[in-house]
Structure formats: C-alpha cells, structure tokens
Amino acid sequence: MWLSVESIIDWRIIRCGPDMEFTLLFLAIAVVMLAAWRGPRPLALGLYAAVLIACVATYLHHATDTLKLSF
C-alpha cells in the first residue's frame, strides 16, 4: 500500500517500499548487535548511533500522522 504523504525517506533508493521500513530497522539492529558482539567497540557505537537516529526519525514520522477515529 503506497501512501501519498511526504516522507523523509527516499523510497526510490530503497527498493522495498514504505511497508518494509520496520523490517529494515530490525535488520539494522541485528547488524548492530553482531558488530557489538564480534567487532570493535567504536564501530558498534557508531552503528548504534546511526540506528538510533533512524529509529527516532521513523518514530517522529509516524507520530505526526493523524488518526482517523470515529466514535
């Protein structure tokens, strides 16, 4: 389902569509956990910061959506 709202993510670059953004965040978190487990500490911290910024940006994008509620 493609939405006609403005997004901060350019979906033309990421070929999976807007329905997959949470899957991409989950996979990014898995990569950060692997880097923290096996890689050097500065790499893990840098990846963690990047994923944290992506999570906050995704939250802010969805937190500003208006809900269509009818009571």
Distance bins in CASP14 RR format, pairs under 12 A and 6 or more apart:
PFRMAT RR
TARGET T0000
AUTHOR 0000-0000-0000
RMODE 2
METHOD distances of the structure
MODEL  1
1 17 0 0 0 0 1 0 0 0 0 0 0
1 18 0 0 0 0 1 0 0 0 0 0 0
1 19 1 0 0 1 0 0 0 0 0 0 0
1 20 0 0 0 0 0 1 0 0 0 0 0
2 11 0 0 0 0 1 0 0 0 0 0 0
2 17 1 0 0 1 0 0 0 0 0 0 0
2 18 1 0 0 1 0 0 0 0 0 0 0
2 19 0 0 0 0 1 0 0 0 0 0 0
3 9 0 0 0 0 0 1 0 0 0 0 0
3 11 0 0 0 0 0 1 0 0 0 0 0
3 17 0 0 0 0 0 1 0 0 0 0 0
3 18 1 0 0 1 0 0 0 0 0 0 0
3 19 0 0 0 0 1 0 0 0 0 0 0
3 21 0 0 0 0 0 1 0 0 0 0 0
3 61 0 0 0 0 0 1 0 0 0 0 0
3 62 0 0 0 0 0 1 0 0 0 0 0
3 65 0 0 0 0 1 0 0 0 0 0 0
4 18 0 0 0 0 0 1 0 0 0 0 0
5 11 0 0 0 0 0 1 0 0 0 0 0
5 18 0 0 0 0 1 0 0 0 0 0 0
5 61 0 0 0 0 1 0 0 0 0 0 0
5 62 0 0 0 0 0 1 0 0 0 0 0
5 64 0 0 0 0 1 0 0 0 0 0 0
5 65 1 0 0 1 0 0 0 0 0 0 0
5 66 0 0 0 0 1 0 0 0 0 0 0
6 18 0 0 0 0 0 1 0 0 0 0 0
6 61 0 0 0 0 1 0 0 0 0 0 0
6 64 0 0 0 0 0 1 0 0 0 0 0
6 65 0 0 0 0 0 1 0 0 0 0 0
7 13 0 0 0 0 0 1 0 0 0 0 0
7 14 0 0 0 0 0 1 0 0 0 0 0
7 17 0 0 0 0 0 1 0 0 0 0 0
7 18 1 0 0 1 0 0 0 0 0 0 0
7 21 0 0 0 0 1 0 0 0 0 0 0
7 57 0 0 0 0 0 1 0 0 0 0 0
7 58 0 0 0 0 1 0 0 0 0 0 0
7 60 0 0 0 0 0 1 0 0 0 0 0
7 61 1 0 0 1 0 0 0 0 0 0 0
7 62 0 0 0 0 0 1 0 0 0 0 0
7 64 0 0 0 0 0 1 0 0 0 0 0
7 65 0 0 0 0 0 1 0 0 0 0 0
8 18 0 0 0 0 0 1 0 0 0 0 0
8 21 0 0 0 0 0 1 0 0 0 0 0
8 53 0 0 0 0 0 1 0 0 0 0 0
8 54 0 0 0 0 0 1 0 0 0 0 0
8 56 0 0 0 0 0 1 0 0 0 0 0
8 57 1 0 1 0 0 0 0 0 0 0 0
8 58 0 0 0 0 1 0 0 0 0 0 0
8 59 0 0 0 0 0 1 0 0 0 0 0
8 60 0 0 0 0 1 0 0 0 0 0 0
8 61 1 0 0 1 0 0 0 0 0 0 0
8 62 0 0 0 0 0 1 0 0 0 0 0
8 64 0 0 0 0 0 1 0 0 0 0 0
9 16 0 0 0 0 0 1 0 0 0 0 0
9 17 0 0 0 0 1 0 0 0 0 0 0
9 18 1 0 0 1 0 0 0 0 0 0 0
9 20 0 0 0 0 0 1 0 0 0 0 0
9 21 1 0 0 1 0 0 0 0 0 0 0
9 22 0 0 0 0 0 1 0 0 0 0 0
9 24 0 0 0 0 1 0 0 0 0 0 0
9 25 0 0 0 0 0 1 0 0 0 0 0
9 54 0 0 0 0 1 0 0 0 0 0 0
9 57 1 0 0 1 0 0 0 0 0 0 0
9 58 0 0 0 0 1 0 0 0 0 0 0
9 60 0 0 0 0 0 1 0 0 0 0 0
9 61 1 0 0 1 0 0 0 0 0 0 0
9 62 0 0 0 0 0 1 0 0 0 0 0
10 17 0 0 0 0 0 1 0 0 0 0 0
10 18 0 0 0 0 0 1 0 0 0 0 0
10 21 0 0 0 0 0 1 0 0 0 0 0
11 17 1 0 1 0 0 0 0 0 0 0 0
11 18 1 0 1 0 0 0 0 0 0 0 0
11 19 0 0 0 0 0 1 0 0 0 0 0
11 20 0 0 0 0 1 0 0 0 0 0 0
11 21 0 0 0 0 1 0 0 0 0 0 0
11 24 0 0 0 0 0 1 0 0 0 0 0
12 18 0 0 0 0 0 1 0 0 0 0 0
13 24 0 0 0 0 0 1 0 0 0 0 0
14 20 1 0 0 1 0 0 0 0 0 0 0
14 21 0 0 0 0 1 0 0 0 0 0 0
14 23 0 0 0 0 0 1 0 0 0 0 0
14 24 1 0 0 1 0 0 0 0 0 0 0
14 25 0 0 0 0 0 1 0 0 0 0 0
14 27 0 0 0 0 0 1 0 0 0 0 0
14 28 0 0 0 0 0 1 0 0 0 0 0
14 54 0 0 0 0 0 1 0 0 0 0 0
15 24 0 0 0 0 0 1 0 0 0 0 0
16 22 0 0 0 0 0 1 0 0 0 0 0
16 23 1 0 0 1 0 0 0 0 0 0 0
16 24 1 0 0 1 0 0 0 0 0 0 0
16 25 0 0 0 0 0 1 0 0 0 0 0
16 27 0 0 0 0 0 1 0 0 0 0 0
17 23 0 0 0 0 0 1 0 0 0 0 0
17 24 0 0 0 0 1 0 0 0 0 0 0
18 24 0 0 0 0 0 1 0 0 0 0 0
18 58 0 0 0 0 0 1 0 0 0 0 0
18 61 0 0 0 0 1 0 0 0 0 0 0
18 62 0 0 0 0 0 1 0 0 0 0 0
20 26 0 0 0 0 1 0 0 0 0 0 0
20 27 0 0 0 0 1 0 0 0 0 0 0
20 28 0 0 0 0 0 1 0 0 0 0 0
20 58 0 0 0 0 0 1 0 0 0 0 0
21 27 0 0 0 0 0 1 0 0 0 0 0
21 28 0 0 0 0 0 1 0 0 0 0 0
21 54 0 0 0 0 1 0 0 0 0 0 0
21 55 0 0 0 0 0 1 0 0 0 0 0
21 57 0 0 0 0 0 1 0 0 0 0 0
21 58 1 0 0 1 0 0 0 0 0 0 0
21 59 0 0 0 0 0 1 0 0 0 0 0
21 61 0 0 0 0 1 0 0 0 0 0 0
21 62 0 0 0 0 1 0 0 0 0 0 0
22 28 0 0 0 0 0 1 0 0 0 0 0
22 29 0 0 0 0 0 1 0 0 0 0 0
22 54 0 0 0 0 0 1 0 0 0 0 0
22 55 0 0 0 0 1 0 0 0 0 0 0
22 58 1 0 0 1 0 0 0 0 0 0 0
22 59 0 0 0 0 0 1 0 0 0 0 0
22 61 0 0 0 0 0 1 0 0 0 0 0
22 62 0 0 0 0 1 0 0 0 0 0 0
23 29 0 0 0 0 0 1 0 0 0 0 0
23 30 0 0 0 0 0 1 0 0 0 0 0
23 58 0 0 0 0 0 1 0 0 0 0 0
24 30 0 0 0 0 0 1 0 0 0 0 0
24 31 0 0 0 0 0 1 0 0 0 0 0
24 51 0 0 0 0 0 1 0 0 0 0 0
24 54 0 0 0 0 1 0 0 0 0 0 0
24 55 0 0 0 0 0 1 0 0 0 0 0
24 58 0 0 0 0 1 0 0 0 0 0 0
25 31 0 0 0 0 0 1 0 0 0 0 0
25 32 0 0 0 0 0 1 0 0 0 0 0
25 50 0 0 0 0 0 1 0 0 0 0 0
25 51 1 0 0 1 0 0 0 0 0 0 0
25 52 0 0 0 0 0 1 0 0 0 0 0
25 53 0 0 0 0 0 1 0 0 0 0 0
25 54 1 0 0 1 0 0 0 0 0 0 0
25 55 1 0 0 1 0 0 0 0 0 0 0
25 56 0 0 0 0 0 1 0 0 0 0 0
25 57 0 0 0 0 0 1 0 0 0 0 0
25 58 1 0 0 1 0 0 0 0 0 0 0
25 59 0 0 0 0 0 1 0 0 0 0 0
25 61 0 0 0 0 0 1 0 0 0 0 0
25 62 0 0 0 0 0 1 0 0 0 0 0
26 32 0 0 0 0 0 1 0 0 0 0 0
26 33 0 0 0 0 0 1 0 0 0 0 0
26 51 0 0 0 0 0 1 0 0 0 0 0
26 54 0 0 0 0 0 1 0 0 0 0 0
26 55 0 0 0 0 0 1 0 0 0 0 0
26 58 0 0 0 0 0 1 0 0 0 0 0
27 33 0 0 0 0 0 1 0 0 0 0 0
27 34 0 0 0 0 0 1 0 0 0 0 0
27 51 0 0 0 0 1 0 0 0 0 0 0
27 54 0 0 0 0 0 1 0 0 0 0 0
28 34 0 0 0 0 0 1 0 0 0 0 0
28 35 0 0 0 0 0 1 0 0 0 0 0
28 46 0 0 0 0 0 1 0 0 0 0 0
28 47 1 0 0 1 0 0 0 0 0 0 0
28 48 0 0 0 0 1 0 0 0 0 0 0
28 49 0 0 0 0 0 1 0 0 0 0 0
28 50 1 0 0 1 0 0 0 0 0 0 0
28 51 1 0 1 0 0 0 0 0 0 0 0
28 52 0 0 0 0 0 1 0 0 0 0 0
28 53 0 0 0 0 0 1 0 0 0 0 0
28 54 1 0 0 1 0 0 0 0 0 0 0
28 55 0 0 0 0 1 0 0 0 0 0 0
28 58 0 0 0 0 0 1 0 0 0 0 0
29 35 0 0 0 0 0 1 0 0 0 0 0
29 36 0 0 0 0 0 1 0 0 0 0 0
29 44 0 0 0 0 0 1 0 0 0 0 0
29 47 0 0 0 0 1 0 0 0 0 0 0
29 48 0 0 0 0 1 0 0 0 0 0 0
29 50 0 0 0 0 0 1 0 0 0 0 0
29 51 1 0 1 0 0 0 0 0 0 0 0
29 52 0 0 0 0 1 0 0 0 0 0 0
29 54 0 0 0 0 1 0 0 0 0 0 0
29 55 0 0 0 0 1 0 0 0 0 0 0
29 58 0 0 0 0 0 1 0 0 0 0 0
30 36 0 0 0 0 0 1 0 0 0 0 0
30 37 0 0 0 0 0 1 0 0 0 0 0
30 47 0 0 0 0 0 1 0 0 0 0 0
30 51 0 0 0 0 1 0 0 0 0 0 0
31 37 0 0 0 0 0 1 0 0 0 0 0
31 38 0 0 0 0 0 1 0 0 0 0 0
31 39 0 0 0 0 0 1 0 0 0 0 0
31 43 0 0 0 0 0 1 0 0 0 0 0
31 44 0 0 0 0 1 0 0 0 0 0 0
31 46 0 0 0 0 0 1 0 0 0 0 0
31 47 1 0 0 1 0 0 0 0 0 0 0
31 48 0 0 0 0 0 1 0 0 0 0 0
31 50 0 0 0 0 0 1 0 0 0 0 0
31 51 0 0 0 0 1 0 0 0 0 0 0
31 54 0 0 0 0 0 1 0 0 0 0 0
32 38 0 0 0 0 0 1 0 0 0 0 0
32 39 0 0 0 0 0 1 0 0 0 0 0
32 43 0 0 0 0 1 0 0 0 0 0 0
32 44 1 0 0 1 0 0 0 0 0 0 0
32 45 0 0 0 0 1 0 0 0 0 0 0
32 46 0 0 0 0 1 0 0 0 0 0 0
32 47 1 0 1 0 0 0 0 0 0 0 0
32 48 1 0 1 0 0 0 0 0 0 0 0
32 49 0 0 0 0 1 0 0 0 0 0 0
32 50 0 0 0 0 1 0 0 0 0 0 0
32 51 1 0 1 0 0 0 0 0 0 0 0
32 52 0 0 0 0 1 0 0 0 0 0 0
32 54 0 0 0 0 0 1 0 0 0 0 0
32 55 0 0 0 0 0 1 0 0 0 0 0
33 39 0 0 0 0 0 1 0 0 0 0 0
33 44 0 0 0 0 1 0 0 0 0 0 0
33 47 0 0 0 0 1 0 0 0 0 0 0
33 48 0 0 0 0 1 0 0 0 0 0 0
33 51 0 0 0 0 0 1 0 0 0 0 0
34 43 0 0 0 0 0 1 0 0 0 0 0
34 44 0 0 0 0 1 0 0 0 0 0 0
34 47 0 0 0 0 1 0 0 0 0 0 0
34 48 0 0 0 0 0 1 0 0 0 0 0
35 41 0 0 0 0 1 0 0 0 0 0 0
35 42 0 0 0 0 0 1 0 0 0 0 0
35 43 1 0 1 0 0 0 0 0 0 0 0
35 44 1 0 1 0 0 0 0 0 0 0 0
35 45 0 0 0 0 1 0 0 0 0 0 0
35 46 0 0 0 0 1 0 0 0 0 0 0
35 47 1 0 1 0 0 0 0 0 0 0 0
35 48 0 0 0 0 1 0 0 0 0 0 0
35 49 0 0 0 0 0 1 0 0 0 0 0
35 50 0 0 0 0 0 1 0 0 0 0 0
35 51 0 0 0 0 0 1 0 0 0 0 0
36 42 0 0 0 0 0 1 0 0 0 0 0
36 43 0 0 0 0 1 0 0 0 0 0 0
36 44 1 1 0 0 0 0 0 0 0 0 0
36 45 0 0 0 0 1 0 0 0 0 0 0
36 46 0 0 0 0 0 1 0 0 0 0 0
36 47 0 0 0 0 1 0 0 0 0 0 0
36 48 1 0 0 1 0 0 0 0 0 0 0
36 51 0 0 0 0 0 1 0 0 0 0 0
37 43 0 0 0 0 0 1 0 0 0 0 0
37 44 0 0 0 0 1 0 0 0 0 0 0
37 47 0 0 0 0 0 1 0 0 0 0 0
38 44 0 0 0 0 1 0 0 0 0 0 0
39 45 0 0 0 0 0 1 0 0 0 0 0
39 46 0 0 0 0 0 1 0 0 0 0 0
39 47 0 0 0 0 1 0 0 0 0 0 0
40 46 0 0 0 0 0 1 0 0 0 0 0
40 47 0 0 0 0 0 1 0 0 0 0 0
41 47 0 0 0 0 0 1 0 0 0 0 0
41 48 0 0 0 0 0 1 0 0 0 0 0
42 48 0 0 0 0 0 1 0 0 0 0 0
42 49 0 0 0 0 0 1 0 0 0 0 0
43 49 0 0 0 0 0 1 0 0 0 0 0
43 50 0 0 0 0 0 1 0 0 0 0 0
44 50 0 0 0 0 0 1 0 0 0 0 0
44 51 0 0 0 0 0 1 0 0 0 0 0
45 51 0 0 0 0 0 1 0 0 0 0 0
45 52 0 0 0 0 0 1 0 0 0 0 0
46 52 0 0 0 0 1 0 0 0 0 0 0
46 53 0 0 0 0 0 1 0 0 0 0 0
47 53 0 0 0 0 0 1 0 0 0 0 0
47 54 0 0 0 0 0 1 0 0 0 0 0
48 54 0 0 0 0 0 1 0 0 0 0 0
48 55 0 0 0 0 0 1 0 0 0 0 0
49 55 0 0 0 0 0 1 0 0 0 0 0
49 56 0 0 0 0 0 1 0 0 0 0 0
50 56 0 0 0 0 0 1 0 0 0 0 0
50 57 0 0 0 0 0 1 0 0 0 0 0
51 57 0 0 0 0 0 1 0 0 0 0 0
51 58 0 0 0 0 0 1 0 0 0 0 0
52 58 0 0 0 0 0 1 0 0 0 0 0
52 59 0 0 0 0 0 1 0 0 0 0 0
53 59 0 0 0 0 0 1 0 0 0 0 0
53 60 0 0 0 0 0 1 0 0 0 0 0
54 60 0 0 0 0 0 1 0 0 0 0 0
54 61 0 0 0 0 0 1 0 0 0 0 0
55 61 0 0 0 0 0 1 0 0 0 0 0
55 62 0 0 0 0 0 1 0 0 0 0 0
55 63 0 0 0 0 0 1 0 0 0 0 0
56 62 0 0 0 0 0 1 0 0 0 0 0
56 63 0 0 0 0 0 1 0 0 0 0 0
57 63 0 0 0 0 0 1 0 0 0 0 0
57 64 0 0 0 0 0 1 0 0 0 0 0
58 64 0 0 0 0 0 1 0 0 0 0 0
58 65 0 0 0 0 0 1 0 0 0 0 0
59 65 0 0 0 0 0 1 0 0 0 0 0
END
